[in-house]
Amino acid sequence: MASLAKSLDFKRLWYFVAAAEELNFSRAAARLNIAQPPLSRRIAQLEQDVGAELFDRSRSQIRLTHAGELMLTRAREILALVEHTEEEVQRAGEGRSGWLRIGFVGTATYGVFPPIVRAFRATYPNVELALSAMNNAELRRAVLHREIDLAVARPKLVDDDLKSEPIAQEDLILALPDDGRERPFHLAELRHETFVLYPRQPRPSFADLVLDTCAHAGFIPAEQVMAQDYQTAISLISIGVGIGLVPRSVAEGARPGVVFRGYEGHNPGTSLSFNYRRFEQSAVLSNFVALGKKIAGGKA
């Protein structure tokens, strides 16, 4: 059998299956679009390699021997496996199967990112997505250490080994406790309010964007409360600890105790970005990025 494994080729199996199904070498040769003598030689060589007669030629019409019946079963299995493997490899090469590990900042769960994920799952159902919430520092470390394939960051990750592509640009808005108080909506008039900032670490971060925006309006918040992530920050705002500046897209998610308002004054906005290893060659990643940019459209 070792010699068979070394000498067996798939064409010989196709020839055998055709002959075994037709039980007539002339019809099998016509089916294969070859002359009969080469077919007969291939079958004879196969019988020599396996060490058994596969066809009973003693009658007017050839029949399969017991060994031939077993060979037909196994040949069909092998050829089906080869065809299935070829399809699997092709799907993987085109990014239509496999997996993609994505890390994302908390505020990415609003806005354009969820529709991108839903569209990708619908378009590529055989690709497994693994999603993990992280801050920018964790995203940078994870993508560089190949623990994730794509980082969805705000605004972007800075590293020579990473490529960053913005997918959505949006304004900042105020997040305010829904406590019935009337507040001015010009940023400079909010100088005496307590600002809830996030994340506490690492810095610089989104917190520094907010502080820079306030500085551009002529003040630095005298009272600052630091939270580690957006969800904690918005919870603190909901119970009246302070106010915050957040991406406009988060207003899509209703939060009891919080109202969202636009404001007058300096508004640098904030961008959401795709970040991945510069020389990454994953077809799955390329498909996700391309689809994401298409869905984001002119928002970047």
Buried (B, 14 or more C-beta within 10 A) or exposed (E): EEEEEEEBEEEBBBBBBBBBBBEBBEBBBBBBEBEBEEBBEBBEEBBEBBEBBBBEEEEEEBEBBEBBEBBBEEBBEBBEEEEEEEEBEEBBEEBBBBEBBBBBBBBBBBBBBEEBBEBBEEEBEEBEBEBEBBBBBBBBBBBBEEBBBBBBBBBBBEBEEBBBBBBBBBBBBBBBBBEEEEBEBEBBBBBEBBBBBBBBEEEEBBBEBBBBBBEBBEBEBEEBBBBEBBBBBBBBBBEBBBBBBBBBBBBEEEBEBBBBEEBEBBBEEBBBBBBBBEEBEBBBBBBBBEBBBEBBEEBB
